[in-house]
Structure formats: structure tokens, C-alpha cells
């Protein structure tokens, strides 16, 4: 069973992916930040687990993995 932090990481990762896709397709308002999008996308029961540090950690990991040569 996933712990609450694990679920929060999955939700953040998913929100980052959706934000990125929508941003590429110009479906995101220019005044909406990724942080705002993530916070609006995370289920209520996980919001107490979410912090800017956790969002940064997940984003940094995702960015480093996608920038590595195949």
C-alpha cells in the first residue's frame, strides 16, 4: 500500500506532466504558474502532505531524468 507521501509524489508528478502538455499546447493561462496548477490538481486528502520543497524535489528529479542522454 502506498504511503501518503508516495501518493503525494505521484500526484505532483502527474500534475507536472499534465501542466507541461497543456502548456505546450497553449491550454494554460499565462498567469497560472506550475505551482498553482499542482496545488489545484492535488486531491484534498493529500494537500497537507504537499510542500514547496516536495514539489521542487519531484520537479528536480523529473527534470534530471529527462535531460539524461538515452
N, C-alpha and C positions, 0 to 999 in steps of 0.2 A: 504494500500500500504506500502510495506517495505521501510524504510529509507535507505540511502546509507550505514550507519554504520551497520544496520541489515544485509544488503546484504553482506557486507564485513565479518561479523562474520560467516554467513552461508558459504561463500566461503572458509574461513580459516578452519572451522570445516570440511568441505568436503575434503579439501586438506590434512588435518591431517589424516583423515580416509583412504584416498587413499594411502598416504605415508606409513602408518602403515601396510596396507595389502600388498603393494608391497614390503616393507622391510621384512616382514615375509616370503614372497615367493622369497626372494633374487633377486628381479627385479629392485632394486635401486642400483646405483653405490655407492660404499663405500665412495667415496669422495663427494657425494651430501648430504648436510645437509637438515633437515626438513625445515628450514627457506628458503633456496634456492628453494626447491621444492614448498613451499607455494607461494613464490613471483613469480615463473614462472607459477603457476596454476591460479592465481587470474586474472580475466578479467581486461583489461587495464583501463576501466572506474572506477574501484574500487581501483586501486593502490595508488591513492593519499590519500585514507582513511586508508590504511594499515600502521601500525607501529609495531615495535618490541614489544611495550608494549601491543598492542591489541592482537598480536599473543600469547604472554605469558599469557595474561588473559584468552583467549579462551582455550589454552592448559592446563592451571592450572585447569580450570573448568571441562574440559573433563576428565582429569586425576582423579580429586577428585570424580567425579560421578562414574567412572568405578571401583574405588577402594573401594567403599562403599559396605558393605555386603548386600545381597538381602533379 
